[in-house]
Amino acid sequence: MKRVVAVVLGGGTGTRFGAALPKQLLTLRGKTLVEHCVAAFGCVPPAGGAAGVDEIVLVMPPAYHEEARLLVGGQVSAIIAGGVTRPDSVRCALAYIAARHDPAETGVLIHDAARPLVTRQIIAGCVAALGEHDAIGTAVPASDTILAVADNVVTHVPPRETLYRAQTPQGFRLAVIAEAHRLAAADPDFVPTDDCSVVLRYLPGVPVRIVAGSESNIKVTYPGDLAVAEALLSLADG
């Protein structure tokens, strides 16, 4: 693989968060969530013969492009508009990258800007795994028992040891994820919330390997999550 491109997805409006700004532009320790994410990916250069992150593409709503340029314009190769949904935004990014790089020789790391505490170690692990596999997902083992429920009745209790909680980044050879999304776009009844599920559904012959995530790699979805992220940063500071 000749190139690895990180895609930071900040295309949402954060309606569940309830803030005036999109949540990716809210601040944590004096920096926006977007700045935290972009900085993390920019800290993974090639080292010891291993690949690094060669460039970063940021997906943001057009109304916030100028603000994004002021914040991280010098650290990203492009700031592009997304789509109506998350899958639409991913497809916009994939098309942008495919128009500039050979899909067979390019790896893509797709990361949600709402996960500002992603670490260099996680990203480096994803890059390394992409050197050997066509599709990878960051995940952590489920610590709770998970219940399958229908109409408020428990229908199944899956074995906990088989369950993981998905995180991002998720990584793919560009040709693989682009083809999976091409097929998914023709199926209006399938609304994925992540990209590994797109590959699993439409390219079932492609194994999706797991890369170890971290309990601190949380997703900021609700206002209280910012306080949790702040506490996790304080713990990391020692």
NUPAFI-751626 format. One record per residue: residue number from 1; residue in three letters; x negated, z negated, y negated of N, C-alpha, C in turn. Coordinates in Angstrom, 3 decimals, padded with zeros to 6 digits, always signed. Each point is the difference from the previous one (the first is absolute). Example, Ala and Ser with C-alpha at 12.3 -4.5 7.8 and 13.67 -1.06 7.14 Angstrom:
REM NUPAFI-751626
PT     i    aa        npx        npz        npy       capx       capz       capy        cpx        cpz        cpy
PT     1   ALA   -013.190   -007.800   +005.690   +000.890   +000.000   -001.190   -000.900   +000.000   -001.200
PT     2   SER   +000.350   +000.720   -001.050   -000.820   -000.060   -001.190   +000.770   -000.730   -001.090
REM end
This chain:
REM NUPAFI-751626
PT     i    aa        npx        npz        npy       capx       capz       capy        cpx        cpz        cpy
PT     1   MET   -000.840   +000.000   +001.186   +000.840   +000.000   -001.186   -000.883   +000.000   -001.246
PT     2   LYS   +000.214   +000.972   -000.871   -000.892   +000.178   -001.134   +000.404   -000.821   -001.226
PT     3   ARG   +001.253   -000.395   -000.074   +000.484   -000.652   -001.218   +001.136   -000.957   +000.344
PT     4   VAL   +000.028   -001.135   -000.693   +001.116   -000.942   +000.117   +000.595   -000.204   -001.393
PT     5   VAL   +001.294   +000.235   -000.096   +000.715   -000.151   -001.273   +000.987   -001.153   +000.135
PT     6   ALA   -000.067   -000.934   -000.911   +000.964   -001.102   -000.041   +001.157   +000.370   -000.913
PT     7   VAL   +001.205   -000.246   +000.471   +001.203   +000.204   -000.807   +000.598   -001.370   -000.290
PT     8   VAL   +000.067   -000.371   -001.256   +000.636   -001.254   -000.402   +001.401   +000.339   -000.490
PT     9   LEU   +001.002   -000.466   +000.739   +001.392   +000.322   -000.303   +000.576   -001.006   -000.991
PT    10   GLY   +000.131   +000.422   -001.239   +000.632   -000.821   -001.025   +001.185   +000.724   -000.596
PT    11   GLY   +000.682   +000.796   +000.815   +001.069   +000.846   -000.510   +001.340   -000.677   -000.137
PT    12   GLY   +000.141   -001.213   +000.540   +001.294   -000.682   -000.038   +000.285   -000.647   -001.343
PT    13   THR   +001.249   -000.398   -000.181   +000.405   -000.661   -001.242   +000.176   -001.495   +000.161
PT    14   GLY   -000.158   -000.508   +001.215   +000.054   -001.442   +000.225   +001.349   -000.625   -000.264
PT    15   THR   +001.077   +000.659   +000.427   +001.334   -000.512   -000.299   +000.254   -001.362   +000.633
PT    16   ARG   -000.580   -000.248   +001.187   +000.219   -001.297   +000.649   -000.718   -001.123   -000.732
PT    17   PHE   -001.048   +000.362   -000.732   -000.755   -001.028   -000.707   +000.761   -000.489   -001.232
PT    18   GLY   +000.745   +000.893   -000.645   +000.834   -000.405   -001.130   -000.727   -000.135   -001.316
PT    19   ALA   -001.196   +000.583   -000.128   -000.748   -000.093   -001.248   +000.253   +001.228   -000.867
PT    20   ALA   -000.359   -000.111   -001.277   +000.187   +001.125   -000.915   -000.952   +001.137   +000.322
PT    21   LEU   -001.198   -000.328   +000.469   -000.991   +000.997   +000.391   +000.004   +000.197   +001.509
PT    22   PRO   -000.449   +001.167   +000.460   -000.227   +000.131   +001.445   -000.969   -001.088   +000.453
PT    23   LYS   +000.225   -000.540   +001.186   -000.799   -001.151   +000.422   -001.480   +000.330   +000.102
PT    24   GLN   -000.352   +001.279   +000.234   -001.419   +000.347   +000.099   -000.731   -000.140   -001.333
PT    25   LEU   +000.753   -000.165   -001.086   -000.609   -000.201   -001.310   +000.095   -001.455   -000.456
PT    26   LEU   +000.520   -000.866   +000.842   -000.036   -001.435   -000.305   -001.411   -000.522   +000.231
PT    27   THR   -000.315   -001.128   -000.605   -001.382   -000.484   +000.017   -000.191   -001.162   +000.962
PT    28   LEU   -001.182   -000.011   +000.567   -000.458   -001.063   +000.890   -001.442   -000.293   -000.388
PT    29   ARG   -000.240   -001.201   -000.490   -001.335   -000.369   -000.476   -000.491   +000.952   -001.105
PT    30   GLY   +000.905   +000.398   -000.871   -000.377   +000.812   -001.144   -000.155   +001.480   +000.275
PT    31   LYS   +000.263   +000.432   +001.233   -000.064   +001.419   +000.347   +001.302   +000.417   +000.658
PT    32   THR   +000.403   +001.227   -000.239   +001.204   +000.492   +000.658   -000.250   +000.171   +001.496
PT    33   LEU   +001.091   +000.051   +000.756   -000.134   +000.205   +001.437   -000.703   +001.320   +000.291
PT    34   VAL   +000.292   +001.018   -000.796   -000.669   +001.295   +000.167   -001.505   -000.144   -000.177
PT    35   GLU   -000.423   -000.743   -001.003   -001.439   -000.181   -000.228   -000.667   -000.703   +001.174
PT    36   HIS   +000.658   -001.004   +000.547   -000.566   -000.701   +001.155   -000.201   +000.967   +001.169
PT    37   CYS   +001.026   +000.833   +000.266   -000.081   +000.923   +001.138   -001.078   +001.049   -000.205
PT    38   VAL   -000.007   +000.619   -001.164   -000.980   +001.052   -000.275   -001.412   -000.557   +000.079
PT    39   ALA   -000.204   -001.198   -000.529   -001.334   -000.613   +000.056   -000.439   -000.227   +001.440
PT    40   ALA   +000.926   -000.421   +000.861   -000.351   -000.256   +001.397   -000.467   +001.276   +000.692
PT    41   PHE   +000.706   +001.101   -000.201   -000.390   +001.252   +000.645   -001.273   +000.574   -000.602
PT    42   GLY   -000.215   -000.250   -001.264   -001.223   +000.483   -000.634   -001.230   -000.748   +000.431
PT    43   CYS   +000.182   -001.128   +000.681   -001.126   -000.824   +000.454   -000.439   +000.336   +001.414
PT    44   VAL   +000.460   +001.113   +000.542   -000.360   +000.360   +001.375   -000.721   +001.349   -000.010
PT    45   PRO   -001.281   +000.003   -000.433   -000.783   +001.227   +000.025   -000.569   +000.242   +001.391
PT    46   PRO   -000.508   +001.199   +000.276   -000.688   +000.224   +001.278   -001.179   -000.953   +000.131
PT    47   ALA   -000.215   -000.497   +001.219   -001.094   -000.942   +000.221   -000.483   +000.088   +001.435
PT    48   GLY   -001.311   -000.010   +000.180   -000.582   -000.031   +001.335   +000.430   +001.144   +000.885
PT    49   GLY   +000.216   +001.171   -000.601   +000.415   +001.153   +000.775   +001.498   +000.089   +000.224
PT    50   ALA   +000.738   -001.066   -000.359   +001.448   +000.001   +000.162   +000.660   +000.587   -001.238
PT    51   ALA   +001.174   +000.584   +000.205   +000.739   +000.575   -001.116   +000.548   -001.100   -000.903
PT    52   GLY   +000.287   +000.373   -001.236   +000.646   -000.906   -000.935   +001.240   +000.674   -000.559
PT    53   VAL   +000.523   -000.529   -001.091   +001.121   +000.625   -000.691   -000.579   +000.901   -001.075
PT    54   ASP   +000.262   +001.299   +000.097   -000.602   +000.971   -000.913   +000.767   +000.144   -001.297
PT    55   GLU   +001.306   -000.180   +000.049   +000.796   +000.101   -001.230   +001.315   -000.724   +000.179
PT    56   ILE   +000.641   -000.275   -001.121   +001.260   -000.735   -000.011   +001.028   +000.813   -000.775
PT    57   VAL   +001.168   +000.195   +000.579   +001.127   +000.640   -000.673   +001.069   -001.058   -000.228
PT    58   LEU   +000.452   -000.139   -001.222   +001.017   -000.987   -000.350   +001.335   +000.700   -000.232
PT    59   VAL   +001.046   -000.488   +000.657   +001.354   +000.521   -000.188   +000.759   -000.974   -000.892
PT    60   MET   +000.504   +000.510   -001.131   +000.723   -000.842   -000.959   +001.163   +000.783   -000.593
PT    61   PRO   +001.057   -000.691   -000.439   +001.079   +000.694   -000.710   -000.564   +000.658   -001.268
PT    62   PRO   +000.434   +001.209   -000.334   -000.553   +000.703   -001.179   +000.035   -000.819   -001.285
PT    63   ALA   +001.013   -000.832   -000.164   +000.119   -000.786   -001.234   -001.149   -000.982   -000.177
PT    64   TYR   -000.733   -000.289   +001.082   -001.080   -000.985   -000.063   -001.384   +000.625   +000.217
PT    65   HIS   -000.079   +001.323   -000.049   -001.293   +000.650   +000.218   -001.013   -000.356   -001.082
PT    66   GLU   +000.445   -000.032   -001.246   -000.949   -000.295   -001.072   -000.533   -001.418   +000.122
PT    67   GLU   +000.864   -000.942   +000.321   -000.453   -001.380   +000.191   -000.959   -000.085   +001.184
PT    68   ALA   +000.312   +000.722   +001.064   -000.872   -000.001   +001.167   -001.366   +000.589   -000.337
PT    69   ARG   -000.013   +001.049   -000.822   -001.291   +000.591   -000.410   -000.844   -001.007   -000.765
PT    70   LEU   +000.640   -000.778   -000.850   -000.728   -001.011   -000.762   -000.554   -001.089   +000.922
PT    71   LEU   +000.742   -000.306   +001.056   -000.402   -001.079   +000.894   -001.074   +000.423   +000.999
PT    72   VAL   +000.188   +001.160   +000.636   -000.886   +000.382   +001.115   -000.417   +001.463   -000.039
PT    73   GLY   +000.228   +000.662   -001.113   -000.268   +001.434   -000.074   -001.416   +000.387   +000.393
PT    74   GLY   -000.968   -000.855   -000.304   -001.379   +000.315   +000.334   -000.373   -000.262   +001.440
PT    75   GLN   +000.915   -000.613   +000.754   -000.301   -000.364   +001.390   +000.718   +000.859   +001.026
PT    76   VAL   +000.959   +000.811   -000.446   +000.772   +000.826   +000.924   -000.245   +001.474   -000.296
PT    77   SER   +000.161   +000.832   +001.025   -000.195   +001.442   -000.207   +001.234   +000.646   -000.596
PT    78   ALA   +001.174   -000.622   +000.197   +001.234   +000.565   -000.538   +001.077   -001.059   -000.047
PT    79   ILE   +000.908   +000.159   -000.950   +001.230   -000.786   -000.059   +001.126   +001.009   +000.090
PT    80   ILE   +000.813   -000.079   +001.043   +001.038   +000.993   +000.225   +001.367   -000.661   +000.061
PT    81   ALA   +001.030   +000.800   -000.186   +001.371   -000.498   +000.097   +000.416   -000.086   +001.458
PT    82   GLY   +000.846   -000.952   +000.299   +000.534   -000.131   +001.340   +001.369   +000.645   +000.115
PT    83   GLY   +000.743   -000.401   +001.015   +001.343   +000.515   +000.208   +001.032   -001.094   -000.111
PT    84   VAL   +001.204   +000.310   +000.440   +001.104   -000.950   -000.101   -000.204   -001.165   +000.959
PT    85   THR   -000.497   +000.290   +001.197   -000.203   -001.023   +001.013   -001.486   -000.138   +000.319
PT    86   ARG   -000.325   -001.051   +000.764   -001.391   -000.168   +000.413   -000.510   +001.193   +000.800
PT    87   PRO   +000.741   +000.482   +001.023   -000.480   +001.187   +000.718   -000.219   +001.200   -000.922
PT    88   ASP   +000.884   +000.171   -001.005   -000.186   +001.095   -000.944   -001.319   -000.152   -000.752
PT    89   SER   -000.314   -001.221   -000.412   -001.243   -000.246   -000.727   -001.213   +000.265   +000.879
PT    90   VAL   +000.072   -000.399   +001.263   -001.100   +000.277   +000.926   -000.196   +001.511   +000.137
PT    91   ARG   +001.089   +000.731   +000.140   -000.109   +001.454   +000.140   -000.598   +000.645   -001.238
PT    92   CYS   +000.335   -000.512   -001.163   -000.604   +000.521   -001.236   -001.515   -000.190   +000.035
PT    93   ALA   -000.437   -001.179   +000.430   -001.435   -000.281   +000.059   -000.688   +000.865   +001.057
PT    94   LEU   +000.638   +000.150   +001.153   -000.603   +000.807   +001.064   -000.144   +001.456   -000.428
PT    95   ALA   +001.016   +000.525   -000.680   -000.068   +001.389   -000.475   -001.106   +000.166   -001.032
PT    96   TYR   -000.132   -000.992   -000.884   -001.060   +000.061   -001.017   -001.375   +000.035   +000.663
PT    97   ILE   -000.206   -000.846   +000.992   -001.304   -000.075   +000.659   -000.265   +001.254   +000.836
PT    98   ALA   +001.026   +000.471   +000.730   -000.171   +001.167   +000.865   -000.331   +001.253   -000.796
PT    99   ALA   +000.435   +000.057   -001.251   -000.305   +001.163   -000.836   -001.457   +000.015   -000.451
PT   100   ARG   -000.698   -001.122   +000.203   -001.370   -000.122   -000.503   -001.039   -000.215   +001.092
PT   101   HIS   +000.436   -000.459   +001.170   -000.944   -000.310   +001.081   +000.530   +000.521   +001.327
PT   102   ASP   -000.924   +000.278   +000.919   +000.346   +000.487   +001.331   +000.731   -001.104   +000.771
PT   103   PRO   +001.271   +000.215   +000.361   +000.760   -001.053   +000.700   -000.628   -000.422   +001.327
PT   104   ALA   -000.740   +000.903   +000.647   -000.612   -000.345   +001.288   -001.219   -000.878   -000.158
PT   105   GLU   -000.577   -000.028   -001.207   -001.243   -000.738   -000.233   +000.167   -001.153   -000.972
PT   106   THR   +001.252   -000.324   -000.314   +000.283   -001.022   -001.018   +000.822   -001.129   +000.606
PT   107   GLY   -000.408   -001.231   -000.278   +000.774   -001.170   +000.380   +000.725   -000.553   -001.208
PT   108   VAL   +001.163   -000.581   +000.235   +000.811   -000.558   -001.086   +000.345   -001.445   +000.328
PT   109   LEU   -000.229   -000.889   -000.959   +000.447   -001.391   +000.101   +001.163   -000.182   -000.965
PT   110   ILE   +001.148   -000.404   +000.516   +001.197   -000.167   -000.828   +000.260   -001.494   -000.169
PT   111   HIS   +000.030   -000.425   -001.271   +000.105   -001.436   -000.283   +001.059   -000.258   -001.057
PT   112   ASP   +000.786   -001.060   +000.216   +001.021   -000.394   -000.965   -000.634   -000.819   -001.124
PT   113   ALA   +000.270   +000.411   -001.233   -000.546   -000.733   -001.149   +000.517   -001.424   -000.061
PT   114   ALA   +001.064   -000.281   +000.736   +000.558   -001.359   +000.032   -000.807   -000.936   +000.885
PT   115   ARG   -001.103   +000.498   +000.596   -000.903   -000.872   +000.785   -001.338   -000.101   -000.744
PT   116   PRO   -000.054   -000.846   -001.027   -001.197   -000.054   -000.856   -001.173   -000.757   +000.605
PT   117   LEU   +000.208   -000.718   +001.102   -001.067   -000.824   +000.565   -000.696   +000.665   +001.179
PT   118   VAL   +000.201   +001.305   +000.164   -000.717   +000.705   +001.062   -001.502   -000.159   -000.236
PT   119   THR   -000.740   -000.188   +001.082   -001.426   -000.296   -000.135   -000.861   +001.202   +000.347
PT   120   ARG   -001.226   -000.076   -000.472   -000.974   +001.022   +000.347   -000.203   +000.059   +001.512
PT   121   GLN   +000.032   -001.146   +000.655   -000.186   -000.045   +001.453   +001.099   +000.762   +000.727
PT   122   ILE   +001.260   -000.183   -000.413   +001.106   +000.720   +000.627   -000.159   +001.495   -000.216
PT   123   ILE   -000.295   +000.391   -001.238   -000.131   +001.427   -000.314   -001.145   +000.624   +000.784
PT   124   ALA   -001.134   -000.686   +000.050   -001.147   +000.519   +000.753   +000.339   +000.146   +001.479
PT   125   GLY   +000.786   -000.951   +000.537   +000.426   +000.098   +001.388   +000.882   +001.208   +000.238
PT   126   CYS   +000.870   +000.308   -000.960   +000.867   +001.173   +000.108   -000.814   +001.285   -000.062
PT   127   VAL   -000.958   +000.051   -000.921   -000.841   +001.195   -000.122   -000.770   +000.230   +001.294
PT   128   ALA   -000.574   -001.062   +000.547   -000.763   +000.125   +001.241   +000.891   +000.479   +001.143
PT   129   ALA   +001.211   -000.539   +000.103   +000.917   +000.392   +001.068   +000.419   +001.459   -000.131
PT   130   LEU   +000.110   +000.485   -001.241   +000.370   +001.400   -000.210   -001.088   +000.951   +000.479
PT   131   GLY   -001.207   -000.496   +000.124   -001.058   +000.835   +000.543   +000.176   +000.292   +001.473
PT   132   GLU   +000.857   -000.789   +000.673   +000.193   +000.150   +001.439   +001.433   +000.356   +000.397
PT   133   HIS   +000.964   -000.289   -000.880   +001.407   +000.183   +000.362   +000.725   +000.811   -001.073
PT   134   ASP   +001.086   +000.671   +000.411   +000.770   +000.827   -000.924   +001.045   -000.790   -000.780
PT   135   ALA   +000.341   -001.202   +000.476   +001.018   -000.808   -000.669   -000.293   -001.468   +000.251
PT   136   ILE   +000.014   -000.787   -001.060   -000.254   -001.436   +000.134   +000.950   -000.782   -000.914
PT   137   GLY   +000.317   -001.215   +000.421   +000.842   -000.863   -000.806   -000.597   -001.384   -000.110
PT   138   THR   +000.027   -000.568   -001.185   -000.448   -001.376   -000.200   +001.146   -000.940   +000.390
PT   139   ALA   -000.320   -001.036   +000.751   +001.058   -000.908   +000.455   -000.579   -001.358   +000.370
PT   140   VAL   +000.864   -000.997   +000.027   -000.367   -001.344   +000.450   +000.987   -000.443   +001.061
PT   141   PRO   -000.438   -000.789   +000.995   +000.924   -000.459   +001.046   +001.125   -000.840   -000.589
PT   142   ALA   +001.189   +000.157   +000.543   +001.138   -000.824   -000.422   -000.213   -001.431   +000.477
PT   143   SER   +000.139   -000.947   -000.900   -000.172   -001.404   +000.370   +001.327   -000.658   +000.346
PT   144   ASP   +001.106   +000.592   -000.430   +001.327   -000.531   +000.291   +000.641   +000.771   +001.162
PT   145   THR   +000.910   -000.639   +000.676   +000.835   +000.708   +000.968   +000.977   +000.887   -000.769
PT   146   ILE   +000.128   +001.255   +000.405   +000.869   +000.958   -000.677   +001.274   +000.185   +000.812
PT   147   LEU   +001.134   -000.041   -000.696   +001.298   +000.154   +000.654   +000.591   +001.358   -000.359
PT   148   ALA   +000.476   +000.726   +001.001   +000.820   +001.183   -000.242   +001.453   -000.465   -000.068
PT   149   VAL   +000.690   +000.401   -001.102   +001.331   -000.549   -000.266   +000.977   +001.135   -000.308
PT   150   ALA   +001.206   -000.110   +000.508   +001.090   +000.910   -000.353   +001.252   -000.825   -000.249
PT   151   ASP   +000.616   +000.200   -001.176   +001.207   -000.754   -000.367   -000.215   -001.505   +000.117
PT   152   ASN   -001.163   -000.450   -000.468   -000.341   -001.427   -000.002   -000.148   -000.599   +001.391
PT   153   VAL   -000.200   +000.843   +000.992   -000.204   -000.476   +001.369   -001.359   +000.500   +000.486
PT   154   VAL   -000.793   -000.918   +000.557   -001.303   +000.380   +000.532   +000.200   +000.857   +001.242
PT   155   THR   -000.583   +001.201   -000.024   +000.141   +000.925   +001.129   -001.264   +000.111   +000.840
PT   156   HIS   -001.132   -000.373   -000.585   -001.258   +000.161   +000.733   -001.081   -000.813   -000.689
PT   157   VAL   -000.894   -000.574   +000.793   -001.168   -000.708   -000.536   -001.247   +000.700   +000.559
PT   158   PRO   -000.599   +000.914   -000.785   -001.161   +000.730   +000.496   -001.189   -000.933   +000.200
PT   159   PRO   -000.867   +000.281   +000.967   -001.197   -000.835   +000.199   -000.854   -000.022   -001.265
PT   160   ARG   -000.277   -001.179   -000.508   -000.711   -000.118   -001.270   -001.386   +000.630   +000.048
PT   161   GLU   -000.639   -000.048   +001.170   -001.365   +000.516   +000.083   -000.071   +001.514   -000.181
PT   162   THR   +001.150   +000.679   +000.055   +000.011   +001.453   -000.190   +000.339   +000.388   -001.436
PT   163   LEU   +000.268   -000.975   -000.854   +000.500   +000.282   -001.347   -001.067   -000.239   -001.064
PT   164   TYR   -000.090   +000.943   -000.925   -000.909   -000.096   -001.140   +000.792   +000.276   -001.274
PT   165   ARG   -000.477   -000.545   -001.115   +000.602   +000.281   -001.306   -000.838   +001.061   -000.708
PT   166   ALA   +000.653   +001.069   -000.395   -000.704   +001.121   -000.619   -000.410   -000.325   -001.427
PT   167   GLN   -001.177   +000.460   -000.372   -000.492   -000.086   -001.365   -000.503   +001.393   -000.405
PT   168   THR   -000.548   +000.089   -001.181   -000.735   +001.200   -000.392   -001.380   -000.444   -000.452
PT   169   PRO   -000.996   +000.915   +000.067   +000.106   +001.443   +000.159   +000.348   +000.435   +001.418
PT   170   GLN   +000.609   +001.189   +000.064   +000.133   +000.730   +001.244   -000.772   +001.302   -000.179
PT   171   GLY   -000.701   +000.420   +001.040   -000.908   +001.131   -000.158   +000.253   +001.102   +001.007
PT   172   PHE   -000.264   +001.239   -000.429   +000.287   +001.153   +000.835   -000.947   +001.151   -000.339
PT   173   ARG   -000.249   +000.835   +000.989   -000.561   +001.307   -000.316   +001.080   +000.747   -000.777
PT   174   LEU   -000.385   +000.630   -001.085   +000.983   +000.610   -000.895   +000.887   +001.007   +000.729
PT   175   ALA   -000.582   +000.810   +000.881   +000.794   +000.998   +000.715   +001.094   -000.651   +000.839
PT   176   VAL   -000.281   -001.182   +000.550   +000.963   -000.701   +000.850   +001.160   -000.558   -000.813
PT   177   ILE   -000.293   -000.758   -001.041   +001.074   -000.623   -000.765   +000.799   +001.029   -000.789
PT   178   ALA   -000.644   +001.085   -000.438   +000.733   +001.048   -000.705   +001.003   +000.673   +000.924
PT   179   GLU   -000.389   +000.268   +001.246   +000.915   +000.617   +000.951   +001.132   -000.955   +000.358
PT   180   ALA   -000.308   -001.276   +000.185   +001.043   -000.975   +000.312   +001.028   -000.080   -001.125
PT   181   HIS   -000.476   -000.021   -001.225   +000.926   -000.072   -001.137   +000.772   +001.308   -000.187
PT   182   ARG   -000.607   +001.121   +000.346   +000.720   +001.274   -000.075   +001.204   -000.026   +000.936
PT   183   LEU   -000.197   -000.507   +001.189   +001.094   -000.101   +000.961   +001.036   -001.031   -000.443
PT   184   ALA   -000.470   -001.114   -000.552   +000.918   -001.056   -000.445   +000.880   +000.463   -001.155
PT   185   ALA   -000.552   +000.848   -000.861   +000.759   +000.457   -001.163   +001.226   +000.806   +000.398
PT   186   ALA   -000.028   +000.563   +001.199   +001.136   +000.790   +000.478   +001.055   -000.853   +000.692
PT   187   ASP   -000.231   -001.297   +000.072   +000.918   -000.913   +000.678   +000.551   -001.007   -001.005
PT   188   PRO   +001.130   +000.287   -000.625   +000.529   -000.878   -001.052   +000.464   -001.352   +000.511
PT   189   ASP   +000.165   -000.135   +001.312   +000.481   -001.269   +000.550   -001.121   -001.008   +000.250
PT   190   PHE   -001.260   +000.436   -000.163   -001.129   -000.892   +000.236   -000.600   -000.406   -001.337
PT   191   VAL   +000.051   -001.303   -000.299   -000.530   -000.510   -001.268   -001.086   -001.021   +000.323
PT   192   PRO   -001.251   +000.427   +000.129   -001.071   -000.916   +000.387   -000.403   -000.909   -001.146
PT   193   THR   -000.468   -001.198   +000.345   -000.518   -000.928   -000.998   -001.524   -000.059   +000.028
PT   194   ASP   -000.607   +000.703   +000.964   -001.450   +000.109   +000.028   -000.358   +001.323   +000.659
PT   195   ASP   -001.300   +000.297   +000.068   -000.423   +001.323   +000.455   -000.356   +000.039   +001.480
PT   196   CYS   -000.373   -001.130   +000.578   -000.240   -000.028   +001.440   +001.274   +000.367   +000.762
PT   197   SER   +001.146   -000.461   -000.491   +001.255   +000.297   +000.680   +000.326   +001.488   -000.040
PT   198   VAL   -000.468   +000.695   -001.038   +000.211   +001.451   -000.085   -000.783   +000.706   +001.099
PT   199   VAL   -001.241   -000.412   +000.194   -000.823   +000.586   +001.056   +000.585   -000.336   +001.371
PT   200   LEU   +000.393   -001.255   +000.207   +000.545   -000.412   +001.292   +001.245   +000.800   +000.369
PT   201   ARG   +000.819   +000.304   -000.981   +001.261   +000.708   +000.290   -000.207   +001.494   +000.215
PT   202   TYR   -000.828   +000.618   -000.830   -000.075   +001.460   +000.020   -001.239   +000.550   +000.698
PT   203   LEU   -001.022   -000.814   +000.178   -001.185   +000.413   +000.747   -000.313   -001.069   +001.038
PT   204   PRO   +000.885   -000.194   +000.977   -000.158   -001.106   +000.950   -001.250   +000.102   +000.848
PT   205   GLY   -000.616   +001.168   +000.069   -001.228   +000.144   +000.768   -001.239   -000.496   -000.716
PT   206   VAL   +000.145   -000.401   -001.274   -001.134   -000.507   -000.783   +000.020   -001.523   +000.031
PT   207   PRO   -000.962   -000.642   +000.645   -000.023   -001.471   +000.017   -000.279   -000.561   -001.394
PT   208   VAL   +000.661   -001.094   -000.328   -000.254   -000.708   -001.259   -000.733   -001.287   +000.346
PT   209   ARG   -001.266   -000.079   -000.370   -000.839   -001.157   +000.323   +000.142   -001.082   -001.064
PT   210   ILE   -000.175   -001.239   +000.421   +000.138   -001.139   -000.909   -001.362   -000.411   -000.566
PT   211   VAL   -000.022   -000.263   -001.297   -001.146   -000.594   -000.687   +000.438   -001.384   -000.479
PT   212   ALA   -000.859   -000.974   +000.152   +000.360   -001.373   -000.367   +000.244   -000.130   -001.498
PT   213   GLY   +001.149   -000.535   -000.339   +000.304   -000.299   -001.389   -000.333   -001.442   -000.322
PT   214   SER   +000.724   -000.579   -000.940   -000.260   -001.373   -000.419   +001.300   -000.638   -000.461
PT   215   GLU   +000.137   -001.290   +000.259   +001.175   -000.726   -000.474   +000.077   -000.029   -001.528
PT   216   SER   -001.140   +000.192   -000.655   +000.000   -000.007   -001.464   +000.401   +001.351   -000.598
PT   217   ASN   +000.073   +001.030   +000.820   +000.337   +001.340   -000.482   +001.520   +000.127   -000.134
PT   218   ILE   +000.560   -000.843   -000.859   +001.457   -000.082   -000.116   +000.543   +001.109   -000.896
PT   219   LYS   +001.290   +000.260   +000.169   +000.684   +000.962   -000.856   +000.802   -000.754   -001.055
PT   220   VAL   -000.201   +000.358   -001.243   +000.736   -000.626   -001.101   +001.337   +000.725   -000.123
PT   221   THR   +001.053   -000.679   +000.434   +001.338   +000.587   -000.023   +000.933   -000.754   -000.939
PT   222   TYR   -000.116   -001.323   -000.017   +000.852   -000.847   -000.827   -000.866   -000.831   -000.951
PT   223   PRO   +000.581   -000.527   -001.099   -000.804   -000.740   -000.983   -000.846   -001.115   +000.602
PT   224   GLY   +000.515   -000.730   +000.966   -000.767   -001.082   +000.602   -001.258   +000.472   +000.703
PT   225   ASP   -000.040   +001.281   +000.384   -001.175   +000.519   +000.688   -001.228   +000.032   -000.902
PT   226   LEU   +000.216   +000.141   -001.306   -001.138   -000.028   -000.926   -000.668   -001.371   +000.010
PT   227   ALA   +000.789   -001.052   +000.067   -000.559   -001.354   +000.057   -000.774   -000.200   +001.296
PT   228   VAL   +000.498   +000.565   +001.100   -000.713   -000.092   +001.277   -001.331   +000.739   -000.094
PT   229   ALA   +000.024   +001.181   -000.601   -001.235   +000.771   -000.160   -001.013   -000.749   -000.849
PT   230   GLU   +000.476   -000.638   -001.045   -000.888   -000.797   -000.856   -000.625   -001.137   +000.796
PT   231   ALA   +000.791   -000.659   +000.825   -000.520   -001.096   +000.815   -001.032   +000.505   +001.006
PT   232   LEU   +000.241   +001.167   +000.583   -000.941   +000.559   +000.960   -001.326   +000.368   -000.667
PT   233   LEU   +000.073   +000.502   -001.224   -001.226   +000.301   -000.744   -000.773   -001.275   -000.308
PT   234   SER   +000.717   -001.062   -000.324   -000.659   -001.277   -000.269   -000.699   -000.528   +001.234
PT   235   LEU   +000.633   +000.141   +001.170   -000.612   -000.429   +001.244   -001.255   +000.826   +000.305
PT   236   ALA   +000.082   +001.302   -000.278   -001.157   +000.861   +000.252   -001.172   -000.353   -000.903
PT   237   ASP   +000.316   -000.486   -001.201   -001.057   -000.412   -000.933   -000.693   -001.273   +000.462
PT   238   GLY   +000.648   -000.712   +000.922   -000.580   -001.252   +000.501   +000.241   -001.151   -000.925
REM end
